[in-house]
């Protein structure tokens, strides 16, 4: 949880090269982490895109009990997304009004339990 806080995102931004992006792997069967990252990006006034994708053919996913892999990308500007910005499978996530921003002093897995 401490890797998805306001302070952690600020530290990542300090190390981010110009034109670079941060990629977060958010796949989790029990917790929906997308709203957490959406809130972090919104708080930092940074653009964010999210994509859910299947790692195996869809017809195999149900029998293998495999779920989508979920990725989020945060950049300093829309231009830094490159072609990803024009790909309709990457969407802008919506922060949840009821979700409190995660910081080093506050986080709650219960708030994102599926």
DSSP file (Angstrom, degrees, kcal/mol; ACC not computed):
  #  RESIDUE AA STRUCTURE BP1 BP2  ACC     N-H-->O    O-->H-N    N-H-->O    O-->H-N    TCO  KAPPA ALPHA  PHI   PSI    X-CA   Y-CA   Z-CA
    1    1 A X    >         0   0    0      0, 0.0     3,-2.1     0, 0.0   107,-0.1   0.000 360.0 360.0 360.0 -34.4    0.0    0.0    0.0
    2    2 A X  T 3   +     0   0    0      1,-0.3     3,-0.5     2,-0.1     6,-0.2   0.645 360.0  64.3 -66.5 -11.5    2.8    2.4    0.8
    3    3 A X  T 3  S+     0   0    0      1,-0.2    -1,-0.3     5,-0.1     0, 0.0   0.554  99.0  55.0 -85.2  -7.8    3.8    2.3   -2.9
    4    4 A X  S <  S+     0   0    0     -3,-2.1     2,-0.3    99,-0.1    -1,-0.2  -0.374  84.6 111.5-121.8  52.6    0.5    3.9   -3.9
    5    5 A X  S  > S-     0   0    0     -3,-0.5     4,-2.6     1,-0.1    98,-0.3  -0.772  79.4-106.8-119.2 166.1    0.5    7.1   -1.8
    6    6 A X  H  > S+     0   0    0     96,-1.9     4,-2.0    -2,-0.3    97,-0.1   0.901 121.6  49.0 -55.5 -43.0    0.7   10.8   -2.5
    7    7 A X  H  > S+     0   0    0      2,-0.2     4,-1.9     1,-0.2    -1,-0.2   0.881 109.7  50.6 -69.1 -38.5    4.3   10.8   -1.2
    8    8 A X  H  > S+     0   0    0      2,-0.2     4,-2.4     1,-0.2    -2,-0.2   0.929 109.8  50.6 -64.4 -44.5    5.3    7.8   -3.2
    9    9 A X  H  X S+     0   0    0     -4,-2.6     4,-2.4     1,-0.2    -2,-0.2   0.890 108.4  52.7 -61.6 -38.5    4.0    9.3   -6.4
   10   10 A X  H  X S+     0   0    0     -4,-2.0     4,-1.6    -5,-0.2    -1,-0.2   0.903 109.3  49.3 -62.5 -40.4    5.9   12.5   -5.7
   11   11 A X  H  X S+     0   0    0     -4,-1.9     4,-1.0     2,-0.2    -2,-0.2   0.899 110.5  50.2 -65.6 -40.3    9.1   10.5   -5.3
   12   12 A X  H >X S+     0   0    0     -4,-2.4     4,-1.1     1,-0.2     3,-0.6   0.913 108.2  53.4 -62.8 -41.6    8.5    8.7   -8.6
   13   13 A X  H 3< S+     0   0    0     -4,-2.4     3,-0.3     1,-0.2    -1,-0.2   0.852 102.5  58.1 -63.0 -35.0    7.9   12.1  -10.3
   14   14 A X  H 3< S+     0   0    0     -4,-1.6    -1,-0.2     1,-0.2    -2,-0.2   0.831 112.5  40.3 -62.6 -31.6   11.2   13.3   -9.0
   15   15 A X  H << S+     0   0    0     -4,-1.0     2,-0.3    -3,-0.6    -1,-0.2   0.580  89.2 112.7 -92.9 -12.2   13.0   10.4  -10.8
   16   16 A X     <  -     0   0    0     -4,-1.1     3,-0.1    -3,-0.3     6,-0.1  -0.456  65.4-130.9 -70.6 125.5   10.9   10.5  -14.0
   17   17 A X    >   -     0   0    0     -2,-0.3     3,-2.5     1,-0.1    -1,-0.1  -0.352  39.4 -82.4 -68.5 153.2   12.8   11.5  -17.0
   18   18 A X  T 3  S+     0   0    0      1,-0.3    -1,-0.1    -2,-0.0     3,-0.1  -0.354 120.9  15.2 -55.6 133.1   11.4   14.2  -19.3
   19   19 A X  T 3  S+     0   0    0      1,-0.3    -1,-0.3    -3,-0.1    -2,-0.1   0.397 102.5 128.8  81.7  -4.0    8.8   12.5  -21.6
   20   20 A X    <   -     0   0    0     -3,-2.5    56,-0.6     1,-0.0     2,-0.3  -0.284  44.4-148.6 -81.4 168.4    8.8    9.4  -19.4
   21   21 A X  E     -A   75   0A   0     54,-0.1     2,-0.5    -3,-0.1    54,-0.2  -0.930  10.3-130.5-132.6 158.0    5.8    7.6  -18.0
   22   22 A X  E     -A   74   0A   0     52,-3.1    52,-2.6    -2,-0.3     2,-0.5  -0.937  21.5-158.5-107.9 132.3    5.1    5.6  -14.9
   23   23 A X  E     -A   73   0A   0     -2,-0.5     2,-0.5    50,-0.2    50,-0.2  -0.944   5.0-166.7-115.8 131.1    3.4    2.2  -15.3
   24   24 A X  E     -A   72   0A   0     48,-3.2    48,-2.4    -2,-0.5     2,-0.7  -0.966  14.8-146.6-118.8 127.8    1.5    0.5  -12.5
   25   25 A X  E     +A   71   0A   0     -2,-0.5    46,-0.2    46,-0.2    -2,-0.0  -0.852  25.5 170.7 -91.3 113.8    0.4   -3.2  -12.6
   26   26 A X        +     0   0    0     44,-3.0     7,-0.5    -2,-0.7    45,-0.2   0.271  19.0 139.8-112.6   8.6   -2.9   -3.1  -10.7
   27   27 A X        +     0   0    0     43,-0.8     2,-0.3     5,-0.1    42,-0.1  -0.321  18.9 150.1 -60.4 130.5   -4.3   -6.6  -11.3
   28   28 A X        -     0   0    0      1,-0.1     5,-0.1     3,-0.1    -2,-0.0  -0.865  41.6-150.4-163.9 128.4   -5.9   -8.0   -8.1
   29   29 A X  S    S+     0   0    0     -2,-0.3    -1,-0.1     1,-0.2     3,-0.1   0.780  99.9  33.1 -69.8 -27.5   -8.7  -10.4   -7.7
   30   30 A X  S    S+     0   0    0      1,-0.1    84,-2.8    83,-0.1     2,-0.4   0.667 114.9  49.7-107.5 -21.6   -9.8   -9.0   -4.3
   31   31 A X  B     -D  113   0B   0     82,-0.2     2,-0.9    83,-0.1    82,-0.2  -0.967  64.0-142.2-127.4 138.8   -9.0   -5.2   -4.5
   32   32 A X        +     0   0    0     80,-3.0     3,-0.3    -2,-0.4     4,-0.3  -0.837  26.0 171.9 -96.6  98.2   -9.9   -2.6   -7.2
   33   33 A X     >  +     0   0    0     -2,-0.9     4,-1.9    -7,-0.5     3,-0.3   0.559  55.3  88.7 -87.5  -8.9   -6.8   -0.4   -7.2
   34   34 A X  H  > S+     0   0    0      1,-0.2     4,-2.7     2,-0.2     5,-0.2   0.923  86.3  51.0 -58.0 -47.0   -7.8    1.7  -10.2
   35   35 A X  H  > S+     0   0    0     -3,-0.3     4,-2.3     1,-0.2    61,-0.3   0.843 106.9  56.0 -61.6 -30.0   -9.6    4.3   -8.2
   36   36 A X  H  > S+     0   0    0     -3,-0.3     4,-2.1    -4,-0.3    66,-0.2   0.946 112.2  40.9 -64.2 -47.8   -6.6    4.7   -5.9
   37   37 A X  H  X S+     0   0    0     -4,-1.9     4,-2.7     2,-0.2     5,-0.2   0.875 112.8  55.2 -69.3 -36.7   -4.3    5.5   -8.8
   38   38 A X  H  X S+     0   0    0     -4,-2.7     4,-2.4    -5,-0.2    57,-0.3   0.915 109.7  47.1 -60.3 -42.5   -7.0    7.7  -10.4
   39   39 A X  H  X S+     0   0    0     -4,-2.3     4,-2.7    -5,-0.2    -2,-0.2   0.896 111.2  51.3 -66.5 -40.4   -7.2    9.7   -7.2
   40   40 A X  H  X S+     0   0    0     -4,-2.1     4,-1.9     2,-0.2    -2,-0.2   0.936 112.5  45.7 -61.4 -46.6   -3.4   10.0   -6.9
   41   41 A X  H  <>S+     0   0    0     -4,-2.7     5,-2.8     2,-0.2     4,-0.5   0.918 113.6  49.2 -63.9 -43.6   -3.1   11.2  -10.5
   42   42 A X  H ><5S+     0   0    0     -4,-2.4     3,-1.2    -5,-0.2    -2,-0.2   0.926 110.1  50.9 -61.4 -45.4   -6.0   13.7  -10.0
   43   43 A X  H 3<5S+     0   0    0     -4,-2.7    -1,-0.2     1,-0.3    -2,-0.2   0.858 114.1  44.3 -60.1 -36.6   -4.5   15.0   -6.8
   44   44 A X  T 3<5S-     0   0    0     -4,-1.9    -1,-0.3    -5,-0.2    -2,-0.2   0.422 111.2-121.4 -89.1   1.0   -1.1   15.6   -8.6
   45   45 A X  T < 5 +     0   0    0     -3,-1.2     2,-0.4    -4,-0.5    -3,-0.2   0.904  66.1 140.2  57.9  43.7   -2.8   17.1  -11.6
   46   46 A X      < -     0   0    0     -5,-2.8    -1,-0.2    -6,-0.1    30,-0.2  -0.925  56.1-112.7-116.7 141.5   -1.3   14.4  -13.8
   47   47 A X        -     0   0    0     28,-0.5    28,-1.8    -2,-0.4     2,-0.3  -0.442  35.8-170.1 -71.6 148.0   -3.0   12.6  -16.7
   48   48 A X  E     -B   74   0A   0     26,-0.2     2,-0.3    -2,-0.1    26,-0.2  -0.990  11.7-169.7-139.7 144.5   -3.7    8.9  -16.3
   49   49 A X  E     -B   73   0A   0     24,-2.2    24,-2.9    -2,-0.3     2,-0.4  -0.983   7.2-162.7-133.0 146.9   -4.8    6.1  -18.6
   50   50 A X  E     -BC  72  91A   0     41,-2.9    41,-2.7    -2,-0.3     2,-0.4  -0.961   5.9-176.1-130.5 146.1   -6.0    2.6  -17.6
   51   51 A X  E     -B   71   0A   0     20,-2.5    20,-2.7    -2,-0.4     2,-0.5  -0.991  12.6-158.2-143.8 135.3   -6.4   -0.6  -19.6
   52   52 A X  E     +B   70   0A   0     -2,-0.4     2,-0.3    37,-0.3    18,-0.2  -0.947  24.3 173.9-107.4 132.1   -7.6   -4.0  -18.7
   53   53 A X  E     -B   69   0A   0     16,-2.9    16,-3.7    -2,-0.5     2,-0.4  -0.990  31.4-121.2-141.8 148.8   -6.4   -6.8  -21.0
   54   54 A X        -     0   0    0     -2,-0.3    14,-0.1    14,-0.2     4,-0.1  -0.728  12.0-158.8 -89.0 133.6   -6.7  -10.6  -21.2
   55   55 A X  S    S+     0   0    0     -2,-0.4     2,-0.3    12,-0.4    -1,-0.1   0.566  78.4  39.0 -89.2  -9.9   -3.3  -12.4  -21.2
   56   56 A X  S    S-     0   0    0     10,-0.0     5,-0.1     1,-0.0    -2,-0.0  -0.884 108.7 -71.6-130.5 163.3   -4.8  -15.6  -22.7
   57   57 A X    >>  -     0   0    0     -2,-0.3     3,-2.0     1,-0.1     4,-1.1  -0.306  48.0-120.8 -55.7 139.9   -7.4  -16.1  -25.4
   58   58 A X  H 3> S+     0   0    0      1,-0.3     4,-0.8     2,-0.2     3,-0.3   0.813 110.1  61.0 -56.8 -34.8  -10.8  -15.2  -24.0
   59   59 A X  H 34 S+     0   0    0      1,-0.2     4,-0.4     2,-0.2    -1,-0.3   0.736 108.4  45.0 -67.1 -20.2  -12.3  -18.7  -24.6
   60   60 A X  H <> S+     0   0    0     -3,-2.0     4,-1.9     2,-0.1    -1,-0.2   0.688  95.3  78.4 -90.7 -21.8   -9.6  -20.1  -22.3
   61   61 A X  H  X>S+     0   0    0     -4,-1.1     5,-2.6    -3,-0.3     4,-0.7   0.889  92.7  47.1 -60.1 -45.4  -10.0  -17.5  -19.5
   62   62 A X  H ><5S+     0   0    0     -4,-0.8     3,-0.9     1,-0.2    -1,-0.2   0.938 113.3  46.9 -64.7 -46.7  -13.2  -18.8  -17.9
   63   63 A X  H 345S+     0   0    0     -4,-0.4    -1,-0.2     1,-0.3    -2,-0.2   0.818 118.3  42.6 -67.0 -28.8  -12.1  -22.4  -17.8
   64   64 A X  H 3<5S-     0   0    0     -4,-1.9    -1,-0.3     2,-0.1    -2,-0.2   0.473 107.7-126.0 -92.8  -3.0   -8.7  -21.4  -16.3
   65   65 A X  T <<5 +     0   0    0     -3,-0.9     2,-0.4    -4,-0.7    -3,-0.2   0.884  54.3 157.9  58.2  41.0  -10.3  -18.8  -14.0
   66   66 A X      < -     0   0    0     -5,-2.6    -1,-0.2    -6,-0.2     2,-0.2  -0.812  24.2-159.7 -99.0 135.5   -8.0  -16.1  -15.4
   67   67 A X        -     0   0    0     -2,-0.4   -12,-0.4     1,-0.1   -14,-0.1  -0.619  32.0 -76.3-107.4 169.5   -9.0  -12.5  -15.0
   68   68 A X        -     0   0    0     -2,-0.2     2,-0.4   -14,-0.1   -14,-0.2  -0.263  40.0-124.7 -60.3 147.7   -7.9   -9.4  -16.9
   69   69 A X  E     - B   0  53A   0    -16,-3.7   -16,-2.9   -42,-0.1     2,-0.5  -0.812  27.4-150.2 -88.4 138.6   -4.6   -7.8  -16.2
   70   70 A X  E     + B   0  52A   0     -2,-0.4   -44,-3.0   -18,-0.2   -43,-0.8  -0.950  16.7 179.6-119.5 129.1   -5.0   -4.2  -15.3
   71   71 A X  E     -AB  25  51A   0    -20,-2.7   -20,-2.5    -2,-0.5     2,-0.4  -0.952   9.7-163.2-126.9 145.4   -2.4   -1.5  -16.0
   72   72 A X  E     -AB  24  50A   0    -48,-2.4   -48,-3.2    -2,-0.4     2,-0.4  -0.972   4.0-161.1-124.7 144.5   -2.3    2.2  -15.3
   73   73 A X  E     -AB  23  49A   0    -24,-2.9   -24,-2.2    -2,-0.4     2,-0.4  -0.994   5.2-171.0-126.1 129.8    0.0    4.8  -16.9
   74   74 A X  E     +AB  22  48A   0    -52,-2.6   -52,-3.1    -2,-0.4     2,-0.3  -0.965  10.2 173.2-119.8 137.8    0.7    8.2  -15.4
   75   75 A X  E     -A   21   0A   0    -28,-1.8   -28,-0.5    -2,-0.4   -54,-0.1  -0.830  42.6-116.7-133.7 171.5    2.6   10.9  -17.3
   76   76 A X  S    S+     0   0    0    -56,-0.6     2,-0.3    -2,-0.3   -29,-0.1   0.814  98.2   9.1 -78.9 -30.9    3.5   14.6  -16.7
   77   77 A X  S >  S-     0   0    0    -31,-0.1     3,-0.9     1,-0.1     4,-0.4  -0.964  75.1-110.7-145.9 160.5    1.5   15.6  -19.9
   78   78 A X  G >  S+     0   0    0     -2,-0.3     3,-1.6     1,-0.2     4,-0.4   0.869 115.8  61.8 -58.0 -37.9   -0.8   14.1  -22.4
   79   79 A X  G >  S+     0   0    0      1,-0.3     3,-1.4     2,-0.2    -1,-0.2   0.810  92.1  65.9 -60.9 -29.8    1.9   14.4  -25.1
   80   80 A X  G <  S+     0   0    0     -3,-0.9    -1,-0.3     1,-0.3    -2,-0.2   0.703  88.3  68.0 -67.5 -18.7    4.1   12.0  -23.0
   81   81 A X  G X  S-     0   0    0     -3,-1.6     3,-1.5    -4,-0.4    -1,-0.3   0.724  82.0-174.0 -71.3 -20.6    1.6    9.2  -23.7
   82   82 A X  G X   -     0   0    0     -3,-1.4     3,-1.2    -4,-0.4     4,-0.3  -0.379  66.5  -9.3  61.6-136.2    2.5    9.2  -27.4
   83   83 A X  G >> S+     0   0    0      1,-0.3     3,-1.4     2,-0.2     4,-0.5   0.726 125.8  75.3 -69.0 -21.4    0.3    6.8  -29.4
   84   84 A X  G X4 S+     0   0    0     -3,-1.5     3,-1.1     1,-0.3    -1,-0.3   0.841  86.1  64.1 -57.5 -33.1   -1.2    5.4  -26.3
   85   85 A X  G <4 S+     0   0    0     -3,-1.2    -1,-0.3     1,-0.3    -2,-0.2   0.766 105.4  44.3 -63.8 -25.5   -3.3    8.7  -26.0
   86   86 A X  G <4 S+     0   0    0     -3,-1.4     2,-0.6    -4,-0.3    -1,-0.3   0.464  88.3 102.8 -97.8  -3.0   -5.1    7.8  -29.2
   87   87 A X    X<  -     0   0    0     -3,-1.1     3,-1.9    -4,-0.5    -3,-0.0  -0.725  62.2-152.6 -84.3 116.1   -5.7    4.1  -28.4
   88   88 A X  T 3  S+     0   0    0     -2,-0.6    -1,-0.1     1,-0.3    -4,-0.0   0.642  90.3  69.1 -66.9 -12.9   -9.4    3.8  -27.4
   89   89 A X  T 3  S+     0   0    0      1,-0.1     2,-0.7   -38,-0.1   -37,-0.3   0.634  88.1  73.4 -79.4 -11.6   -8.5    0.7  -25.2
   90   90 A X  S <  S-     0   0    0     -3,-1.9     2,-0.3    -6,-0.3   -39,-0.2  -0.912  74.0-175.1-101.2 113.8   -6.7    3.1  -22.8
   91   91 A X  B     -C   50   0A   0    -41,-2.7   -41,-2.9    -2,-0.7     2,-0.6  -0.750  31.5-109.2-112.7 155.5   -9.3    5.1  -20.9
   92   92 A X        -     0   0    0     -2,-0.3   -43,-0.2   -43,-0.2     2,-0.1  -0.726  40.4-132.6 -79.8 120.1   -9.1    7.9  -18.4
   93   93 A X        -     0   0    0     -2,-0.6     2,-0.5   -45,-0.2   -45,-0.1  -0.415  11.5-129.5 -75.5 151.8  -10.1    6.5  -15.0
   94   94 A X        -     0   0    0     -2,-0.1   -55,-0.1   -52,-0.0   -56,-0.1  -0.878  18.7-126.8-100.5 125.3  -12.6    8.3  -12.9
   95   95 A X        -     0   0    0     -2,-0.5     2,-0.5   -57,-0.3   -59,-0.1  -0.393  27.7-116.6 -63.0 148.1  -11.8    9.0   -9.2
   96   96 A X    >   -     0   0    0    -61,-0.3     3,-1.5     1,-0.1    -1,-0.1  -0.774  11.6-142.9 -89.3 129.2  -14.4    7.8   -6.7
   97   97 A X  T 3  S+     0   0    0     -2,-0.5    -1,-0.1     1,-0.3    -2,-0.0   0.799 101.0  50.8 -61.5 -29.2  -16.0   10.6   -4.7
   98   98 A X  T 3  S+     0   0    0      2,-0.1     2,-0.6    13,-0.0    -1,-0.3   0.479  89.7  96.4 -89.5  -1.8  -16.1    8.4   -1.6
   99   99 A X    <   -     0   0    0     -3,-1.5     2,-0.3   -64,-0.1     3,-0.0  -0.785  67.7-140.7 -96.0 125.0  -12.5    7.3   -1.8
  100  100 A X        -     0   0    0     -2,-0.6     8,-0.2     1,-0.1   -61,-0.1  -0.603  30.9 -99.1 -81.3 140.2  -10.0    9.2    0.4
  101  101 A X        -     0   0    0     -2,-0.3     2,-0.4     1,-0.1    -1,-0.1  -0.342  38.0-122.5 -58.3 132.0   -6.6   10.0   -1.1
  102  102 A X        +     0   0    0    -66,-0.2   -96,-1.9   -98,-0.2     2,-0.2  -0.652  41.3 164.4 -80.4 132.5   -4.0    7.5    0.1
  103  103 A X  B >   -E  106   0C   0      3,-2.9     3,-0.6    -2,-0.4   -99,-0.1  -0.751  56.7 -90.1-132.3 179.2   -1.0    9.1    1.9
  104  104 A X  T 3  S+     0   0    0     -2,-0.2     3,-0.1     1,-0.2    -2,-0.0   0.743 130.5  45.3 -65.0 -21.1    1.8    7.9    4.1
  105  105 A X  T 3  S+     0   0    0      1,-0.2     2,-0.3     0, 0.0    -1,-0.2   0.562 119.8  34.7 -97.7 -11.0   -0.6    8.6    7.1
  106  106 A X  B <   +E  103   0C   0     -3,-0.6    -3,-2.9     2,-0.0     2,-0.3  -0.980  55.2 139.0-149.7 132.7   -3.7    7.1    5.6
  107  107 A X        -     0   0    0     -2,-0.3     2,-0.3    -5,-0.2    -6,-0.1  -0.927  21.2-164.2-160.0 154.1   -4.7    4.1    3.4
  108  108 A X    >   -     0   0    0     -2,-0.3     3,-0.7    -8,-0.2     4,-0.3  -0.862  14.6-172.1-147.8 108.1   -7.6    1.6    3.6
  109  109 A X  G >  S+     0   0    0     -2,-0.3     3,-1.4     1,-0.2     4,-0.3   0.809  90.4  66.4 -66.0 -28.6   -7.7   -1.7    1.7
  110  110 A X  G >  S+     0   0    0      1,-0.3     3,-0.9     2,-0.2    -1,-0.2   0.835  92.3  61.8 -60.5 -30.6  -11.3   -2.0    2.9
  111  111 A X  G <  S+     0   0    0     -3,-0.7    -1,-0.3     1,-0.2    -2,-0.2   0.671 112.1  36.0 -71.2 -15.9  -12.2    1.0    0.8
  112  112 A X  G <  S+     0   0    0     -3,-1.4   -80,-3.0    -4,-0.3    -1,-0.2   0.185  82.6 132.6-122.2  15.6  -11.2   -0.8   -2.4
  113  113 A X  B <    D   31   0B   0     -3,-0.9   -82,-0.2    -4,-0.3   -83,-0.1  -0.489 360.0 360.0 -66.7 132.9  -12.4   -4.4   -1.5
  114  114 A X              0   0    0    -84,-2.8    -1,-0.1    -2,-0.2   -83,-0.1   0.478 360.0 360.0 -74.0 360.0  -14.4   -5.9   -4.4
